[in-house]
């Protein structure tokens, strides 16, 4: 398999924005990430060796002067010193450990948070593309794929919404992702507003879109305690970005707990919230009620829906929520891996943080999908009791 990544920017924007925030706030932090095969998909023999070869090649990626200028113009919230840092950054394959026992794949990433933070998304993209290559799962024809994307573009335009591509992590292939973004730019306006993939945003003169991921909140919980984790994470984010990148991810420790911490100051400062698990309608009503109680007009705020979206789910949300609060959508796998195969159900999540003496402290995520909690089971039960979370 040829190396499918052409740019160090073939990654989601929120990895770069968080990298800068980590450099500012937690330059000494060390963490560990772990691969989770949620779908229990068996990987073919030799997968680990081939993946390791591709990981080694990632050390050759670097930021070009043209890419640096693009970031300077489009990502105005990233300072020049960070762009200089990124120009000198190189992936270090020694930070990645890959093992395979029969069909079970294990993968860990260890090291300083400001360095290891960039691995997650490209690793998942490599795992996905390599899996479909080694299992010889061919996509639909070009004509079918093109028509599928064009039909979705028309559907979303008819709904009169705004949406972005969020599909890097579980794409069928780089080639297909590139085609999808190209077709959406040609056929998706005005509904299509950009992509989370910074490389493709650069290639097609689009806006890169994203703010922060669950790991930002997970780290704060493990490092500083869970009762104030959401508030501290948002305060630190606002301190770094000064009001830019103002969409707050709400469901790291359940959205109900999040809104308890989303006080008047933060609710007015942040432009809106992102819904990434659970019932989108229930979440929307929770958000609307929250803003109303604080005497904030919900129409002045926005919800970015990003949980396993497809055209039918988007329409359902629009039919019920539109007009009650601002809405936007980040659509992932359904855009970049709707080619006739079954997408992998995989994640790479922050698993632990290291204390100063090298001890591992587990991180957890308490999704709005009841029972889909991630992390150390004992810690999950402790935090559920602490935050008064009932299953």
C-alpha positions, -999 to +999 in steps of 0.1 A: +000+000+000+013+034-009+015+060+018-019+078+015-011+110+034+003+140+015+005+167+041+010+172+078-022+193+076-042+161+067-057+163+101-087+179+118-084+216+128-092+209+165-060+189+169-040+220+159-061+244+180-058+221+210-021+217+204-016+254+207-038+256+238-018+227+254+015+245+246+001+276+264-014+259+294+001+225+299+036+223+282+048+197+307+018+174+306+024+138+295-005+115+284-013+082+269-039+074+241-054+040+234-070+025+203-105+011+210-121-013+184-157-007+193-170-028+165-147-057+175-137-060+139-110-087+133-079-073+116-061-094+090-028-110+097+002-087+093-019-056+098+003-043+126+035-046+105+020-027+076+005+000+098+039+003+115+055+009+081+031+037+074+036+052+108+073+053+102+067+073+070+048+099+089+081+113+102+087+127+067+057+150+068+064+187+074+046+221+071+054+238+038+058+276+034+026+277+013+007+258+040+021+281+067+009+311+048-025+296+044-027+290+082-015+326+088-044+339+066-072+315+076-064+306+112-058+341+124-063+329+160-031+309+159-001+331+167+031+333+146+052+315+172+029+285+171+032+284+133+069+285+137+066+256+161+045+236+137+069+243+109+096+225+130+073+197+143+079+162+130+060+131+140+080+107+162+071+071+155+087+060+187+057+075+205+034+049+189+033+013+201+014-012+178+007-049+187-015-076+172-027-109+186-045-128+159-072-104+148-070-081+179-052-048+173-037-029+201-022+006+198-010+032+223+005+067+219+027+079+248+045+112+254+042+149+260+007+160+253+017+189+230+035+164+208+013+133+209-020+153+203-016+152+165-015+114+162-051+105+168-069+115+136-043+105+110-037+072+128-075+064+126-075+075+089-046+052+082-061+023+101-094+027+082-078+029+047-054+001+054-081-022+066-102-018+034-071-022+013-058-054+030-093-069+031-098-060-006-131-042-001-137-022-032-158+009-033-187+016-055-179+030-090-169+066-094-203+075-110-222+060-081-201+078-055-204+111-074-241+108-077-245+099-040-225+130-030-243+153-054-277+140-042-268+147-006-256+182-016-289+190-032-308+175-002-290+197+023-294+228+001-331+222-001-332+219+037-315+254+039-290+244+065-253+249+070-229+219+074-193+209+072-173+177+065-161+161+097-151+128+081-113+124+083-111+098+110-132+070+095-129+078+058-127+050+032-096+065+017-078+097+012-087+096-025-124+093-017-123+120+010-106+143-015-133+136-041-161+142-016-148+176-006-142+186-042-178+176-052-193+194-022-175+226-031-188+223-066-223+213-058-229+220-021-230+258-018-245+276+001-252+248+026-217+234+025-195+258+045-161+239+049-143+209+063-125+200+095-096+187+074-071+215+072-052+200+042-083+197+021-095+231+032-063+245+019-064+225-013-099+237-021-098+272-007-123+264+021-126+274+057-112+248+082-137+242+110-133+230+145-127+240+182-119+213+208-124+176+214-133+155+245-096+151+255-095+188+265-122+182+291-110+147+300-075+160+309-090+187+331-111+162+349-082+138+356-058+166+365-080+190+386-111+171+396-145+165+380-167+189+398-151+219+381-136+202+350-161+217+325-158+252+339-120+251+341-117+237+306-138+265+291-121+292+312-087+280+299-100+278+264-114+313+265-081+326+280-061+312+251-084+321+223-100+353+237-135+346+223-125+330+190-134+293+184-164+297+206-183+264+202-181+244+235-183+206+234-209+196+259-210+159+265-177+148+280-193+142+314-229+142+302-246+174+289-267+177+320-236+181+341-221+205+315-251+229+316-248+231+354-213+246+349-222+266+318-228+298+338-240+332+326-205+344+318-196+313+298-230+311+281-227+347+269-190+343+259-193+311+239-211+313+206-228+279+212-224+243+220-217+210+201-239+179+205-220+147+200-239+119+217-274+111+230-308+123+218-302+155+196-338+167+202-335+163+240-302+181+239-316+209+218-345+215+243-320+214+272-299+240+255-329+263+246-342+261+282-307+268+296-303+300+275-338+312+283-333+307+321-302+330+317-323+355+297-302+348+266-320+347+233-315+311+220-316+323+184-284+343+191-266+310+199-260+279+178-259+241+183-234+222+161-248+187+158-221+161+150-232+127+162-234+100+136-254+121+112-270+111+079-295+130+057-325+116+074-313+123+109-304+159+098-339+164+084-354+151+117-334+176+137-342+205+113-380+197+114-381+200+152-354+224+162-351+250+134-364+284+145-359+276+182-321+280+182-293+284+156-283+251+141-254+238+121-241+203+113-208+184+112-212+153+091-185+127+092-185+091+081-217+093+061-199+117+038-165+102+035-173+065+038-206+060+020-191+039-008-207+005-003-186-009+026-193-011+063-173+016+080-151+007+110-164+016+145-131+027+160-118+054+182-085+066+197-090+083+230-069+098+258-066+069+282-045+083+310-025+113+322+009+110+339+016+126+373+049+143+380+063+111+395+052+090+365+021+074+379-008+069+354-041+085+363-070+072+342-092+095+322-129+089+315-157+100+292-194+099+303-213+100+270-250+111+267-255+076+253-263+058+285-239+029+291-214+040+265-190+053+290-152+051+283-124+045+306-115+029+339-147+013+354-139+021+390-132+057+382-164+059+362-185+048+392-167+072+415-174+102+391-210+092+385-216+093+422-197+126+426-216+143+398-250+127+407-253+109+374-280+083+372-281+056+345 
